[in-house]
Each structure stands twice: as structure tokens, then as C-alpha cells.
Amino acid sequence: MPPNKKNPLHRRSGAAVYFVASGAGIFTNNGKSEPRPTSATQYEPYDLVHQWGNPGETPLVIIQANISQEGVPAVIFVKDEAASTTK
């Protein structure tokens, strides 16, 4: 992820696991932001509304593994957390 950027608020149709390979990021869900430094891992269960950001000046490199049902989009974008439902 480029410096000083965020990805759109989204959820996944299946679970995902992230590994921060380099740089440092911010993981936000439920209105709460937490830092994720290099070598951090992050588990995202099904339907968790969240966002990743890169507050730094260096690129954020994340390795991600996603498990979703075939034929279903892995990423589902949402307008805001209040508009989503967590199951």
C-alpha cells in the first residue's frame, strides 16, 4: 500500500489471514484503530468490516491469504460500518 493511504472500508466473504512483510500499518474495525508493525499477523473472520491504512512514508507490504467460496467475491465494499451487519 502506498504511503499515507487507506483502502476502502470492506468485509470479506470468507476468512483471511494477513502478515505485514514490511512497513507498518493501521488496522481499523468497529471505530477502533490499532497499529500493525512489520511481522505482525492479523486474522479477519468472515464478514468483519474493516480497513487497512498506511500512515507512514514507506510502502506497506502485506501478504494475505483468503478463503472464500468459489464464485463469491472475496472482497465486499461497504459504505460505513453502521450499514453492515456482522454475523
NORCOR-V971056 format. One record per helix or strand of 3 or more residues. SS is the DSSP state (2 for helix, 1 for strand). FROM is the first residue (numbers start at 1). TO is the last residue. Records with the same first field share a line. If there is no record, write none. Layout:
SS: FROM-TO / FROM-TO
This chain:
1: 10-12 / 15-22 / 25-29 / 32-36 / 41-44 / 50-54 / 61-67 / 75-77
2: 81-83
